[in-house]
Amino acid sequence: MSRAGRIISINPAYAIPGGEIIINCENFEVNSTDGYGCFFNGQAARLVGASANRILAIVPDDFDSTEVQIYLESGGERSDAKTITVGKKLADDLHIVANPAVDPNDDSIIVTRSGSRGQQLPVTLFRLETDGFLNDMPAEIMNPTGIAFDKNGEMFVTARADGEVCRINRDSESVPYASEMGIATGIAFNRSGEMYIGDRSGTIYRVTDLGTPESFAILEPSVSAYHLAFGTDDNLYLTAPGLSSFDAVYRVDKEGFDEIFYRGLGRPQGIAFDRDGNLYVAACSQGRHGIVKISNNGEKAETFVAGMNVVGLCFTRRGEMIVATGEAVYTLPIGIYGTLLD
């Protein structure tokens, strides 16, 4: 057998640049004298660890295609290659603290340059057009955090510095909609079109059509933000990241009673559901960073996308997963569709 051995499997099968993947292999010779390495479309990867049967590799950047071939080399010999999907960067120089959102009116992607709390930046909201152009939005919102569209396609954004939610009109101008909601971060609409806002101090508000917030549920406070999404069962799911490596995803029923849906995540942040009811969470699980997929019954979890500093995600109508780190957004063509897209 070749000194480069044989690749048996790669986990996970999806990644963004900078993510750490596991390559299970056999008979790979780790020999510093003759040289060895792991290559992604010919680019040498930084290795976190390597043995005859297992390699931890960091995904390089700058690929021409999302389909990337991985092979091993040792002593001048090369293994057969296996393919993974690596996300393509769409935009950077951002400051994203929650999920991006897809505008149902034109399929553009809304992202933020949020800034630290109380910091007013010249432009804080951007529209990433389907042709890849990043447009400034004139809406003046300090520290925009959560973004969501209602059933009529209107856009709403939480402003954590002011404790309010704003409606963005057709001219991309910001109009205050509801206020006095603490440190307003998460936002989601249920199937009936009702708005829910998460105050990271520990309160979930239900907002009436008149813009009046009422307390709906009380949970533990978060050190950063609440992240909300409605499941296929029309219950509210949320993360409230703390300082533990064993944080939970909570489920809140229609009466406002909460329970733990899944526990065992490090700093869980943005969440989104697919049409089969599987939940995807930007989090760390068992020391692995990226996006964790949790089954619809909450009994099984696996790292689905490898990536560092991932804060959120959303799905497009083309079956792409949009992955957001604190600084950039990537597209992953994975053929999965979200719950709120036609």
C-alpha positions as CSV (number, residue, x, y, z in Angstrom):
1,M,0.0,0.0,0.0
2,S,1.1,3.6,-0.7
3,R,2.8,5.4,2.2
4,A,0.1,8.0,1.9
5,G,-2.4,5.4,2.9
6,R,-6.1,5.6,2.2
7,I,-8.8,8.1,3.2
8,I,-11.8,6.3,4.7
9,S,-14.1,9.2,5.5
10,I,-14.2,12.9,6.1
11,N,-16.3,14.5,8.9
12,P,-18.1,16.7,8.4
13,A,-18.8,16.8,4.7
14,Y,-19.4,20.6,4.7
15,A,-17.1,23.3,5.9
16,I,-16.2,27.0,5.5
17,P,-12.5,28.2,5.3
18,G,-10.9,28.0,8.7
19,G,-13.0,25.1,9.9
20,E,-11.5,22.0,11.4
21,I,-12.3,18.6,9.8
22,I,-11.5,15.1,10.8
23,I,-10.0,12.8,8.1
24,N,-10.3,9.1,9.1
25,C,-7.7,7.1,7.2
26,E,-5.5,4.0,7.4
27,N,-1.8,3.4,6.9
28,F,-0.8,7.0,6.6
29,E,2.9,7.4,7.3
30,V,3.7,10.4,9.5
31,N,7.4,10.8,8.6
32,S,9.0,14.2,9.2
33,T,12.1,13.2,7.4
34,D,10.5,12.3,4.1
35,G,7.7,14.8,4.4
36,Y,3.9,14.4,4.7
37,G,0.8,16.5,4.4
38,C,-2.9,17.0,3.6
39,F,-3.9,18.9,0.5
40,F,-7.2,20.7,-0.5
41,N,-7.3,21.2,-4.3
42,G,-3.5,21.2,-4.1
43,Q,-3.2,23.6,-1.2
44,A,-1.4,22.4,1.8
45,A,-3.6,22.4,4.9
46,R,-2.4,23.3,8.4
47,L,-2.5,20.1,10.5
48,V,-3.7,20.2,14.1
49,G,-2.8,16.6,14.6
50,A,-1.8,13.6,12.5
51,S,-1.5,9.8,13.0
52,A,-1.7,6.7,10.9
53,N,-5.5,6.6,11.3
54,R,-6.7,10.1,12.0
55,I,-5.8,13.7,10.8
56,L,-7.2,17.0,12.0
57,A,-6.9,19.6,9.3
58,I,-7.8,23.3,8.9
59,V,-9.6,24.1,5.7
60,P,-7.6,26.6,3.6
61,D,-9.1,29.6,1.8
62,D,-9.5,30.8,-1.8
63,F,-11.0,27.9,-3.8
64,D,-12.4,28.4,-7.3
65,S,-15.1,25.8,-6.7
66,T,-17.2,24.7,-3.7
67,E,-16.4,21.1,-4.5
68,V,-12.9,20.5,-3.1
69,Q,-10.8,17.4,-3.4
70,I,-8.7,16.3,-0.4
71,Y,-5.8,13.9,-0.6
72,L,-2.8,12.9,1.5
73,E,0.9,12.8,0.7
74,S,3.7,11.0,2.4
75,G,7.3,10.3,1.2
76,G,6.4,11.5,-2.3
77,E,3.4,9.3,-2.7
78,R,-0.2,10.4,-2.9
79,S,-3.5,8.9,-1.8
80,D,-6.8,8.8,-3.7
81,A,-8.9,11.9,-3.2
82,K,-12.3,12.4,-1.5
83,T,-14.5,15.4,-2.0
84,I,-16.1,17.8,0.5
85,T,-18.1,21.0,0.0
86,V,-16.5,24.3,1.1
87,G,-18.4,27.5,1.4
88,K,-17.8,30.4,-1.0
89,K,-17.3,33.8,0.7
90,L,-19.9,36.3,-0.4
91,A,-18.9,39.4,1.7
92,D,-16.6,40.3,4.5
93,D,-15.7,43.3,6.7
94,L,-18.9,43.0,8.6
95,H,-19.9,42.7,12.2
96,I,-22.7,40.0,12.4
97,V,-24.0,39.0,15.8
98,A,-27.1,36.9,14.8
99,N,-28.7,35.2,11.8
100,P,-28.6,36.9,8.4
101,A,-32.0,36.9,6.6
102,V,-33.2,36.3,3.1
103,D,-35.6,38.9,1.7
104,P,-38.6,37.0,0.3
105,N,-39.3,39.8,-2.1
106,D,-36.1,39.5,-4.1
107,D,-33.9,36.8,-2.5
108,S,-31.3,39.2,-1.4
109,I,-29.5,38.6,1.9
110,I,-29.6,41.1,4.7
111,V,-26.5,41.4,6.9
112,T,-25.3,43.8,9.6
113,R,-22.2,45.7,10.7
114,S,-23.5,45.9,14.2
115,G,-20.7,47.5,16.2
116,S,-20.2,47.3,19.9
117,R,-23.1,48.4,22.1
118,G,-23.7,52.1,21.9
119,Q,-21.4,52.5,18.9
120,Q,-23.0,54.4,16.0
121,L,-21.5,53.4,12.7
122,P,-22.1,55.2,9.4
123,V,-23.8,52.2,7.8
124,T,-25.1,49.3,9.9
125,L,-27.3,47.3,7.4
126,F,-26.4,45.9,4.0
127,R,-28.2,44.1,1.3
128,L,-26.3,41.4,-0.6
129,E,-27.9,41.2,-4.0
130,T,-28.2,37.9,-5.9
131,D,-25.5,39.2,-8.3
132,G,-23.1,39.4,-5.4
133,F,-23.1,43.2,-5.1
134,L,-23.2,44.5,-1.5
135,N,-25.4,47.6,-1.1
136,D,-25.5,50.0,1.8
137,M,-29.0,50.4,3.3
138,P,-29.8,54.0,4.5
139,A,-31.8,52.8,7.6
140,E,-30.2,54.4,10.7
141,I,-30.2,51.7,13.4
142,M,-27.7,51.6,16.3
143,N,-26.5,48.0,17.0
144,P,-28.9,46.1,14.7
145,T,-29.0,42.5,15.9
146,G,-31.9,40.2,14.9
147,I,-33.5,40.4,11.4
148,A,-36.8,38.9,10.3
149,F,-39.5,39.3,7.7
150,D,-43.2,39.0,8.4
151,K,-45.8,37.1,6.3
152,N,-46.3,40.2,4.1
153,G,-42.6,40.5,3.4
154,E,-41.9,43.5,5.6
155,M,-38.6,43.6,7.3
156,F,-38.1,44.1,11.0
157,V,-34.8,44.6,12.9
158,T,-34.0,44.6,16.6
159,A,-31.8,47.4,18.0
160,R,-30.3,46.2,21.2
161,A,-28.9,49.6,22.3
162,D,-32.3,51.1,22.3
163,G,-34.4,48.1,23.3
164,E,-36.7,48.4,20.4
165,V,-37.7,46.8,17.1
166,C,-37.8,48.8,13.9
167,R,-39.7,48.3,10.7
168,I,-37.8,48.9,7.5
169,N,-40.0,50.5,4.9
170,R,-39.8,50.2,1.1
171,D,-37.3,53.1,0.9
172,S,-35.1,51.2,3.4
173,E,-35.8,53.8,6.1
174,S,-36.1,52.8,9.7
175,V,-39.4,53.4,11.6
176,P,-39.7,52.5,15.3
177,Y,-42.3,49.8,15.8
178,A,-42.1,48.7,19.5
179,S,-39.9,49.8,22.4
180,E,-39.1,49.3,26.1
181,M,-37.9,45.7,25.6
182,G,-34.6,45.7,27.5
183,I,-31.7,44.6,25.4
184,A,-33.7,43.5,22.4
185,T,-31.9,40.9,20.3
186,G,-33.8,37.9,18.9
187,I,-36.8,38.2,16.7
188,A,-39.1,35.7,15.0
189,F,-42.7,35.4,13.7
190,N,-44.9,32.4,14.2
191,R,-47.2,30.9,11.6
192,S,-50.0,33.3,12.5
193,G,-47.8,36.3,12.0
194,E,-47.3,37.2,15.6
195,M,-43.9,38.8,16.5
196,Y,-41.8,37.6,19.3
197,I,-38.7,39.5,20.7
198,G,-36.0,38.2,22.9
199,D,-34.6,40.5,25.6
200,R,-31.2,39.0,26.6
201,S,-31.9,40.0,30.2
202,G,-34.3,37.1,30.3
203,T,-37.7,38.0,28.9
204,I,-39.5,36.9,25.7
205,Y,-42.0,39.5,24.5
206,R,-45.0,38.9,22.3
207,V,-45.7,42.1,20.3
208,T,-49.3,43.0,19.2
209,D,-50.2,44.4,15.9
210,L,-50.3,47.8,17.5
211,G,-46.6,47.5,18.5
212,T,-47.3,46.9,22.2
213,P,-45.0,44.3,23.8
214,E,-46.3,42.0,26.5
215,S,-44.3,39.5,28.6
216,F,-44.7,36.0,27.2
217,A,-42.0,33.9,28.9
218,I,-39.1,34.4,31.4
219,L,-35.9,32.4,31.1
220,E,-32.2,32.7,32.1
221,P,-30.4,35.8,30.9
222,S,-27.7,35.5,28.2
223,V,-24.2,37.0,28.1
224,S,-24.7,38.1,24.5
225,A,-28.0,37.6,22.8
226,Y,-31.2,35.6,22.5
227,H,-31.7,33.8,19.2
228,L,-35.2,32.8,18.2
229,A,-36.9,30.6,15.6
230,F,-40.2,28.8,15.3
231,G,-40.2,25.1,14.6
232,T,-42.5,23.1,12.3
233,D,-44.6,22.4,15.4
234,D,-45.1,26.2,15.8
235,N,-43.4,26.2,19.1
236,L,-40.7,28.8,19.8
237,Y,-37.1,27.6,20.1
238,L,-34.3,29.7,21.4
239,T,-30.7,29.8,22.5
240,A,-29.4,32.0,25.3
241,P,-25.6,31.6,25.2
242,G,-23.8,31.7,28.5
243,L,-20.4,30.9,29.8
244,S,-20.9,27.1,30.0
245,S,-19.9,24.5,27.5
246,F,-23.1,22.7,28.3
247,D,-25.8,25.2,27.2
248,A,-29.2,24.3,26.1
249,V,-31.7,24.9,23.3
250,Y,-35.1,25.8,24.8
251,R,-38.6,25.1,23.5
252,V,-41.4,27.4,24.6
253,D,-45.0,26.2,24.0
254,K,-47.9,28.4,23.0
255,E,-48.7,29.1,26.6
256,G,-45.3,30.4,27.4
257,F,-44.0,27.3,29.3
258,D,-40.4,26.4,28.6
259,E,-38.5,23.2,28.6
260,I,-35.0,22.0,27.5
261,F,-35.1,20.6,24.0
262,Y,-31.4,19.8,23.8
263,R,-28.5,20.3,26.1
264,G,-24.8,20.0,25.5
265,L,-23.7,23.0,23.3
266,G,-21.0,25.5,23.8
267,R,-22.1,29.1,23.2
268,P,-25.1,28.3,21.0
269,Q,-26.2,31.3,18.9
270,G,-28.2,31.6,15.6
271,I,-30.7,28.8,14.8
272,A,-32.8,27.8,11.8
273,F,-35.1,24.9,10.9
274,D,-35.3,22.9,7.7
275,R,-38.6,21.6,6.3
276,D,-38.2,18.2,8.0
277,G,-38.0,19.9,11.4
278,N,-34.3,19.4,11.9
279,L,-32.7,22.3,13.9
280,Y,-29.4,23.8,12.9
281,V,-27.5,25.8,15.5
282,A,-24.3,27.9,15.3
283,A,-22.4,26.3,18.3
284,C,-19.6,24.2,19.6
285,S,-20.3,20.5,20.2
286,Q,-17.9,18.1,21.9
287,G,-15.0,20.6,21.1
288,R,-16.0,21.0,17.5
289,H,-17.0,24.4,16.1
290,G,-19.4,25.2,13.4
291,I,-23.1,24.4,12.8
292,V,-24.7,21.5,14.7
293,K,-27.6,19.6,13.3
294,I,-30.2,18.4,15.9
295,S,-32.8,15.9,14.9
296,N,-36.5,16.9,15.1
297,N,-37.0,14.9,18.3
298,G,-33.9,16.4,20.0
299,E,-32.3,13.0,20.5
300,K,-29.4,13.2,18.1
301,A,-26.9,15.9,17.3
302,E,-23.9,16.0,14.9
303,T,-21.5,18.6,13.6
304,F,-22.9,19.4,10.2
305,V,-20.6,22.3,9.0
306,A,-17.1,22.9,10.3
307,G,-16.3,26.6,10.9
308,M,-14.8,29.0,13.4
309,N,-16.6,32.0,14.9
310,V,-19.9,31.0,13.3
311,V,-22.8,33.2,14.7
312,G,-25.7,32.4,12.5
313,L,-27.3,30.9,9.4
314,C,-30.3,30.9,7.1
315,F,-31.5,29.0,4.0
316,T,-32.2,30.4,0.5
317,R,-34.9,29.3,-2.0
318,R,-32.1,27.7,-4.0
319,G,-31.3,25.2,-1.3
320,E,-28.2,27.0,-0.1
321,M,-27.2,27.4,3.5
322,I,-25.9,30.9,4.2
323,V,-23.3,30.7,7.0
324,A,-22.4,33.9,8.9
325,T,-19.3,34.3,11.0
326,G,-18.6,37.5,13.0
327,E,-16.9,39.0,10.0
328,A,-18.2,37.4,6.8
329,V,-21.0,35.4,5.1
330,Y,-20.5,32.2,3.0
331,T,-22.8,30.2,0.8
332,L,-22.9,26.4,0.9
333,P,-24.9,24.6,-1.8
334,I,-26.3,21.7,0.2
335,G,-29.9,21.2,-1.2
336,I,-31.7,21.9,2.1
337,Y,-34.6,24.3,2.3
338,G,-35.8,26.3,5.3
339,T,-39.3,26.3,6.8
340,L,-40.3,29.8,5.8
341,L,-39.3,29.7,2.1
342,D,-41.8,28.8,-0.6
